[in-house]
């Protein structure tokens, strides 16, 4: 059975006219005559059996049905354009994979290491998108996810990567300015908004005295906390796996004990076992598991 889908020309003319609220401006954008745009929209209305515009003299405005249809058509055209541009950007020879990752893990751990994967697999392009929360991997368009363990991944194949252990860090300048009063309890504390009791848990586990562990500025991401600590705004409780370079360079210092508890376990999430995964996904999975083992050591 043939699909009941309007012509592309009619949909493009309608979307432009709806966006501009004018046949003339739509015609200018599409490099057509105003009459051609009007005819395309007329054919679309005849095809649908619904009036999309209200004509008042020489002016037009969207009818209620037209306004709803315009939103749907715009979303479809935008998605079609994105998918088309994505395919146009694929290498002629080679492959690509799409990975979803938590944003700070992607920027602070994964991306700095990707050059090593690129050197090993120059014909595989890795696309990375951020996902703050677990999601339904099947049908998402992603080949894999790098995220923390969560019941939402039930039915998927999880491979342990790294443990997230928090450590208090700050700028060496902050300690120098504090002088003799450089005890942790006397310094400003920085918090991650999604984990407001982290300092209290840290104090109880480490034995460090904090008279008021809830006071201090709050940030959404660990990457923001790291930047705030680098700027000398206070002491941040952040995963050690994100700050290796800053500690090595002396831009951050960690004179207090690490946290005792593992706050999260990061894992690679695959829809299929590694041995059954498609070639590029299998190559990426084996590479990142090797990287994680090296980083843990």
NUGU-377393 format. One record per residue (C-alpha): residue number from 1; residue in one letter; x, y, z. Coordinates in steps of 0.2 Angstrom, whole numbers, plus 2048, in hexadecimal, padded with zeros to 3 digits. Layout:
NUZA   nr  rest  east  north   up
NUZA  NUM     A     X      Y    Z
...
***
This chain:
NUZA   nr  rest  east  north   up
NUZA    1     X   800    800  800
NUZA    2     X   807    811  7FB
NUZA    3     X   80B    81D  80A
NUZA    4     X   800    82C  80C
NUZA    5     X   80E    839  80D
NUZA    6     X   80D    84A  805
NUZA    7     X   81B    84F  7F9
NUZA    8     X   82B    856  800
NUZA    9     X   828    867  7F6
NUZA   10     X   817    869  7FE
NUZA   11     X   81E    866  810
NUZA   12     X   82D    872  80E
NUZA   13     X   822    87F  807
NUZA   14     X   815    87D  815
NUZA   15     X   823    87D  823
NUZA   16     X   82B    88D  81C
NUZA   17     X   81A    896  81B
NUZA   18     X   815    890  82C
NUZA   19     X   826    896  834
NUZA   20     X   826    8A7  82B
NUZA   21     X   813    8AA  82C
NUZA   22     X   814    8AF  81A
NUZA   23     X   813    8A7  809
NUZA   24     X   81E    8B5  802
NUZA   25     X   82C    8B2  80E
NUZA   26     X   82B    8A0  80C
NUZA   27     X   82D    8A2  7F9
NUZA   28     X   83C    8AD  7FC
NUZA   29     X   845    8A0  807
NUZA   30     X   841    891  7FB
NUZA   31     X   845    89B  7EB
NUZA   32     X   834    899  7E4
NUZA   33     X   826    8A4  7DF
NUZA   34     X   818    8A9  7EC
NUZA   35     X   80C    8A1  7E0
NUZA   36     X   816    890  7E0
NUZA   37     X   816    890  7F3
NUZA   38     X   803    893  7F3
NUZA   39     X   800    885  7E7
NUZA   40     X   80A    879  7F1
NUZA   41     X   801    87D  801
NUZA   42     X   7F0    87C  7F8
NUZA   43     X   7F5    86A  7F1
NUZA   44     X   7FA    865  803
NUZA   45     X   7EA    86B  80A
NUZA   46     X   7E0    862  7FD
NUZA   47     X   7EB    852  800
NUZA   48     X   7E7    853  813
NUZA   49     X   7D5    859  811
NUZA   50     X   7D8    867  81E
NUZA   51     X   7DB    879  81D
NUZA   52     X   7EC    87D  824
NUZA   53     X   7EB    890  822
NUZA   54     X   7DE    89D  824
NUZA   55     X   7DE    8AA  816
NUZA   56     X   7D8    8BB  81A
NUZA   57     X   7DA    8C6  80B
NUZA   58     X   7EC    8C6  805
NUZA   59     X   7F2    8C0  816
NUZA   60     X   7F3    8AE  81D
NUZA   61     X   7F4    8A7  82F
NUZA   62     X   7F5    895  835
NUZA   63     X   7E5    88C  839
NUZA   64     X   7E5    882  849
NUZA   65     X   7E8    872  83F
NUZA   66     X   7F6    87A  836
NUZA   67     X   7FF    880  846
NUZA   68     X   7FF    86E  84C
NUZA   69     X   804    866  83C
NUZA   70     X   812    873  83A
NUZA   71     X   81A    86E  84A
NUZA   72     X   81A    85C  845
NUZA   73     X   820    85F  833
NUZA   74     X   82E    86A  83A
NUZA   75     X   834    85C  846
NUZA   76     X   834    84F  838
NUZA   77     X   83D    85B  82C
NUZA   78     X   84A    85F  839
NUZA   79     X   84D    84D  83D
NUZA   80     X   84E    848  82B
NUZA   81     X   85B    856  828
NUZA   82     X   866    851  837
NUZA   83     X   865    83F  832
NUZA   84     X   86A    844  820
NUZA   85     X   878    84F  826
NUZA   86     X   87E    841  831
NUZA   87     X   87F    835  823
NUZA   88     X   888    842  818
NUZA   89     X   895    843  825
NUZA   90     X   899    831  825
NUZA   91     X   8AA    82C  81F
NUZA   92     X   8AA    824  80D
NUZA   93     X   8B5    816  813
NUZA   94     X   8B3    811  825
NUZA   95     X   8A6    810  833
NUZA   96     X   89F    81A  841
NUZA   97     X   897    817  852
NUZA   98     X   88C    822  85D
NUZA   99     X   88F    822  870
NUZA  100     X   885    82A  87E
NUZA  101     X   88E    82F  88D
NUZA  102     X   88C    839  89D
NUZA  103     X   893    84A  899
NUZA  104     X   8A1    84B  8A6
NUZA  105     X   8A7    83A  8A3
NUZA  106     X   8A8    83E  890
NUZA  107     X   8B1    84E  892
NUZA  108     X   8BD    84A  8A0
NUZA  109     X   8C1    838  89D
NUZA  110     X   8BB    831  88C
NUZA  111     X   8BF    83F  87F
NUZA  112     X   8D1    842  885
NUZA  113     X   8D5    82F  882
NUZA  114     X   8CC    82E  871
NUZA  115     X   8DB    832  867
NUZA  116     X   8E2    821  86C
NUZA  117     X   8D3    819  865
NUZA  118     X   8D4    823  855
NUZA  119     X   8E6    81E  853
NUZA  120     X   8E1    80C  854
NUZA  121     X   8D2    80D  84A
NUZA  122     X   8D4    81C  83E
NUZA  123     X   8C4    816  833
NUZA  124     X   8B8    817  842
NUZA  125     X   8B0    827  846
NUZA  126     X   8A9    829  858
NUZA  127     X   89A    834  85B
NUZA  128     X   897    839  86D
NUZA  129     X   887    840  874
NUZA  130     X   883    844  886
NUZA  131     X   876    83C  890
NUZA  132     X   874    841  8A3
NUZA  133     X   868    832  8A7
NUZA  134     X   867    820  8A2
NUZA  135     X   85B    81D  894
NUZA  136     X   854    810  889
NUZA  137     X   863    80B  87E
NUZA  138     X   859    800  872
NUZA  139     X   852    80B  863
NUZA  140     X   85B    81A  86A
NUZA  141     X   867    81B  85B
NUZA  142     X   876    818  866
NUZA  143     X   882    80A  864
NUZA  144     X   887    80A  876
NUZA  145     X   887    814  886
NUZA  146     X   894    819  893
NUZA  147     X   88B    81C  8A3
NUZA  148     X   889    817  8B6
NUZA  149     X   881    806  8BB
NUZA  150     X   86E    808  8BC
NUZA  151     X   85F    7FD  8BC
NUZA  152     X   859    806  8AC
NUZA  153     X   866    7FC  8A2
NUZA  154     X   85D    7EB  8A6
NUZA  155     X   85F    7E0  897
NUZA  156     X   86E    7E8  891
NUZA  157     X   880    7E2  892
NUZA  158     X   88A    7EC  89F
NUZA  159     X   89D    7EB  89F
NUZA  160     X   8A6    7F3  8AF
NUZA  161     X   8B1    802  8AB
NUZA  162     X   8B6    80D  8BA
NUZA  163     X   8B1    811  8CC
NUZA  164     X   8AD    822  8D1
NUZA  165     X   8B6    827  8E1
NUZA  166     X   8B4    839  8E7
NUZA  167     X   8C3    843  8ED
NUZA  168     X   8C4    855  8F4
NUZA  169     X   8CF    860  8E9
NUZA  170     X   8D2    873  8E8
NUZA  171     X   8DE    87F  8E0
NUZA  172     X   8EF    880  8E9
NUZA  173     X   8EC    893  8E9
NUZA  174     X   8DD    891  8F4
NUZA  175     X   8E7    887  901
NUZA  176     X   8F5    894  900
NUZA  177     X   8E8    8A2  903
NUZA  178     X   8E1    899  912
NUZA  179     X   8F2    897  91A
NUZA  180     X   8F1    890  92B
NUZA  181     X   8DE    88E  92A
NUZA  182     X   8DF    882  91C
NUZA  183     X   8D5    874  924
NUZA  184     X   8C7    86D  91A
NUZA  185     X   8BA    874  926
NUZA  186     X   8C0    886  923
NUZA  187     X   8BF    885  910
NUZA  188     X   8B0    888  905
NUZA  189     X   8A8    878  8FF
NUZA  190     X   8A1    876  8EE
NUZA  191     X   893    86A  8EB
NUZA  192     X   88B    860  8DC
NUZA  193     X   879    864  8DC
NUZA  194     X   874    852  8D8
NUZA  195     X   87E    84B  8E7
NUZA  196     X   87A    858  8F5
NUZA  197     X   880    84D  904
NUZA  198     X   890    848  8FC
NUZA  199     X   89B    852  908
NUZA  200     X   891    84B  917
NUZA  201     X   894    839  912
NUZA  202     X   8A6    83D  90E
NUZA  203     X   8A9    845  920
NUZA  204     X   8A1    836  928
NUZA  205     X   8AB    829  91E
NUZA  206     X   8BC    832  91F
NUZA  207     X   8BB    839  931
NUZA  208     X   8BE    84A  92B
NUZA  209     X   8B4    857  935
NUZA  210     X   8A9    862  92C
NUZA  211     X   89E    86E  937
NUZA  212     X   892    872  929
NUZA  213     X   894    866  91A
NUZA  214     X   884    86D  911
NUZA  215     X   88A    87F  90E
NUZA  216     X   892    885  8FE
NUZA  217     X   88F    888  8EB
NUZA  218     X   886    87A  8E1
NUZA  219     X   88A    875  8CF
NUZA  220     X   881    869  8C3
NUZA  221     X   890    860  8BC
NUZA  222     X   8A0    859  8C3
NUZA  223     X   8A9    862  8B5
NUZA  224     X   8A2    872  8BC
NUZA  225     X   8A8    86E  8CD
NUZA  226     X   8BA    86B  8C6
NUZA  227     X   8BA    87B  8BD
NUZA  228     X   8B4    884  8CD
NUZA  229     X   8C2    87C  8D7
NUZA  230     X   8CF    881  8CA
NUZA  231     X   8C8    893  8CB
NUZA  232     X   8CB    893  8DE
NUZA  233     X   8B9    893  8E3
NUZA  234     X   8BA    885  8F0
NUZA  235     X   8BD    873  8F3
NUZA  236     X   8B4    867  8E7
NUZA  237     X   8B0    855  8EB
NUZA  238     X   8B3    84D  8D9
NUZA  239     X   8B7    83C  8D2
NUZA  240     X   8CA    839  8D1
NUZA  241     X   8C8    831  8C0
NUZA  242     X   8C4    843  8B9
NUZA  243     X   8D3    84D  8C0
NUZA  244     X   8E3    843  8BD
NUZA  245     X   8EA    850  8B2
NUZA  246     X   8E6    85E  8BD
NUZA  247     X   8EE    855  8CC
NUZA  248     X   8FD    850  8C2
NUZA  249     X   900    862  8BC
NUZA  250     X   8FD    869  8CE
NUZA  251     X   8EE    874  8C8
NUZA  252     X   8E4    86B  8D5
NUZA  253     X   8EA    863  8E6
NUZA  254     X   8E2    855  8F1
NUZA  255     X   8E9    856  902
NUZA  256     X   8DA    84E  90A
NUZA  257     X   8D6    83B  90A
NUZA  258     X   8CC    834  8FC
NUZA  259     X   8BA    82F  8FF
NUZA  260     X   8B7    81D  905
NUZA  261     X   8A8    819  8FB
NUZA  262     X   8A5    815  8E8
NUZA  263     X   898    821  8E3
NUZA  264     X   895    81A  8D1
NUZA  265     X   89B    80C  8C6
NUZA  266     X   89D    811  8B4
NUZA  267     X   89A    804  8A7
NUZA  268     X   899    802  894
NUZA  269     X   887    7FD  88F
NUZA  270     X   884    7F3  880
NUZA  271     X   874    7EC  878
NUZA  272     X   87E    7DC  873
NUZA  273     X   88C    7D2  87A
NUZA  274     X   89D    7D9  874
NUZA  275     X   8A1    7C9  86A
NUZA  276     X   890    7CC  861
NUZA  277     X   892    7DE  85E
NUZA  278     X   895    7E6  84D
NUZA  279     X   8A7    7E9  849
NUZA  280     X   8A9    7FB  84D
NUZA  281     X   8A0    7F9  85E
NUZA  282     X   8AA    7EA  862
NUZA  283     X   8BA    7F4  85F
NUZA  284     X   8B5    802  869
NUZA  285     X   8AF    7F7  878
NUZA  286     X   8BF    7EE  878
NUZA  287     X   8C9    7FE  878
NUZA  288     X   8C0    807  886
NUZA  289     X   8C0    7F7  891
NUZA  290     X   8D3    7F7  88F
NUZA  291     X   8D4    80A  892
NUZA  292     X   8CA    808  8A2
NUZA  293     X   8D5    7FA  8A8
NUZA  294     X   8E4    805  8A5
NUZA  295     X   8DC    814  8AE
NUZA  296     X   8D7    809  8BD
NUZA  297     X   8E9    803  8BF
***
